[in-house]
Amino acid sequence: MSDSEYALLARLEAKDGKESEVQEFLESALPMAEDEPDTTTWFALRMGESTFGIFDTFPDEDGRQAHLDGEIAAALMEQADDLLAEDPQIEEVDVLAAKHA
């Protein structure tokens, strides 16, 4: 499990009427995640009508920090005032157990 022990869980609340734009942003971020060598898994999530999320994993703290300092985070923060009702809630979490296909 050493490839996915470190993780981030982000929760995003879209502004009224901006739900489709948040979804499009998340879908468009996949190629950026694929270009990050230390991002071992990356999921864009829809958890409700206006609630979205990102869950991703990394082999170590350096990979997690590189992601936080990377393109996706920068693009999200650049558009946050327009798209989000509140600041993203980003939690650093540790994966206790995982199954990879």
N, C-alpha and C positions, 0 to 999 in steps of 0.2 A: 504494500500500500504506500510505499515511500513516494510514489509519483503524485499522490493526491492528499497528503496529510494536512496541508495548510489550505485554507479556503476563505472566500469572501461571500457574504450574503448581503445583497443590496436590495432595498425596497424603494420603489419609485411610485409616487402618487401623481397621476396626470392631472393637469388643470381641466376644468370642464371644457369639453369640445376639443381637447388636444389628445384624446386617447389614441386615435389612429396614427397621429404623428409620433407619439411615443413608441407605439408598436413598430412603425416603419424605422425609427431610429435603431431600435434594438435589433431588428432583422438585418439592417445594414451594417451593424457592428460585427457580425460574424467573421467576415474576412480579416478584420483587424485582430480579433482573438486568434484566428488561425495563424497569423503571422507572429504571434508571441511564442517563442520557443519554450518558455517556462510555464505557460498556461496549459495544463494537461487536460482539463475539461472546462467547458464554458456553456452555460445554459441561459437563454433569455426566457423569462417566464411571464405569463399573465395569470394573476391570482384573483382577479375580480374585474368588474367593469372598468375601473379606472386605476387599479393597482397592478403594478408590474414589478418584476424583479430580475436580478442577475445572480446566478450561483456559479462560482468558478473555483477550480482547485489548482494547487501548485505543489511542486516537490519540496519547496523550502521557503523560508521567510524572504529571501532575496527575490524569488520569483513573484511572490505575492506583492512585495513592495514595487517591483518593476511594473507590474500590472497597474497598481494604483498611480504610478507616475507616467503611465502610458497613454496611447492615443484614445482609447475608449473613454477613459476617465476625463481626459481633456475635452473631448468632443461633448461628453455629457454635461460637464460643468459650463461649457460655452453656451449650451442651449437650455440649461436648467431654468433660467428665469422665464423663458418663453413657454416651456413645455410642462414644468412641474409646479404643483400646488405648494410644495414645501421642499426643503433641502433633502437630497437622497439620504436615506438611513443606511449606512454601510457598516457592517459588523465583520470583524475578523473572527473567524471560527476555525476550530480544529476538527477534522474528520476523524471519528473514532473507528469506523468500520465502513468498508465500501466493497461493492461488487462491480467489476468492470467486465464487459463482455469480451 
